[in-house]
């Protein structure tokens, strides 16, 4: 008699999905997709950790939470739900953080920061604040010595310690550093700090500056000689009226002079506009046009929607809230150069590209595994007539990155890399449409441009466009405040501050939320009056 096996017994045992963990062993809680969903946030009054809910209403995405002591709070998370859902589709893989985190036993984010065992991403961009002093008094600034009543200004030795902390991350050392402040150029050892960063091994050195000192061509030349590559230039618009509102004085003429001198010094510029709804959001398109007009030295725009500080009424906050999706649609309506829904993607979409490059090179490479709702942007290729074309118009971005994602996993395990390089060339060729590309952008030129993005020396070596094609990154990075705070974003942050205490802090835990900036600065500062007296004595001596 034939033995019949019960159908139930034929079923294959279910395979449990392995739990994702950081390199230091902490379980990674996935962000999840779709709405509604739950996350953790902070109370705007007491900064206590709260359960929060994200949900869709009237085509927008909102975040809501209730503090037992301070009541209910609601804010706009993203202004357009359609782009919110698209961004989630372009989050490929979680990072794994550091194998040598500075805090090894943290359980409550963001209270036990530094970077900790819970942090999922390594550093994409490192910030080192050189001072909280400034030669402007902007109402939208994070730090101001005159308001704080103390001066935070690390010594050159402390700066070098912070730089080494960034480089000592494992398995991926920090490669890009940005000196910030306050105004970094007024630090007495500014040029020495630039030189130190180059000596310690950073491949790309940049500063966040208001541009005032670059009115002086000699200063621009000295900065270039010291090793400075890029100036992230505070640039809120192209009219005098805007600067009077955002910075308290007319700075437009000075900005244009700084651009001229930075160009003469053969360095790059990224415009950094702080966008405030009802103040300068109408300038989004003008800023883009100005960047294209100065494409010889301007390589990108990093729009930053303003973050709210202090108490603000709900109705006023909802009316003034400006999000990344507002930016995408403003670029479309004000310039017609890019389609908000077709041409804009989160920063995480390039993760397959960077992972694939690392796999081919056989080394751990910077992987921008930030949260999909931290950023949104597009890449323009600009021809000799200054006509700008978004990359998705001539590259099948979605197909190419998905195939590259699959190849990255296979390549990491592959024994022979040469064959993979050939497959990569064929893949890029397959998804590159030369007929739709801007004038003069051949496949060879496109590959050279990709190489220049990865190899900073090649990218900087021929800034006249004879090797790489002129490109313009146009993106927004929305730093959080206590009203729209999402802890899952903090854990995946790729922009980290180095501090003199030997630790690294995610941008949105350093500047908002628990705001470690204030704690760090007070620990390593002197009272303002004491600093003034010491400065007078040094000048007299």
Secondary structure, 3 states (H helix, E strand, C coil): CCCCCCHHHHCCCCCCCCCCECCCCCECCCCCCCCCEEEEEECCCCCCEEEEEEEEECCEEEEEEEECCCEEEEEEEECCHHHHHHHHHCCCCCCCCCCCCCECCCCCCCCCCCCECCCCCCCCEEEEECCCCCCCCCCCCCCCHHHHCEEECCCHHHHHHHHHHHHCCCCCCCCEEEEECCCHHHCCCHHHHHHHHHHHCCCEEEEEECCHHHHCHHHHHHHHHHCCCEEEEECCCCCHHHHHHHCCCCCHHHHHHHHHHHHHCCCEEEEECEECCCCCHHHHHHHHHHHHHCCCCEEEEEEEECCCCCCCCHHHHHHHCCCHHHHHHHHHHHHCCCCHHHHCECHHHHHHHHHHHHHHHCCCCCCCCCCCCCEEEEEEEECCCCCEEEHHHCECHHHHHHHHHHHHHHHHHCCCCHHHHHHHHHHHHHHECCCCCCCCCCHHHHHHHHHHHHCHHHHHHCCCCCCCCCEEEEEEECCCCCCCCCHHHHCCCCEEEECCCCCEEEHHHHCCCCCHHHHHHHHCEEEHHHHHHHHHHHHHC
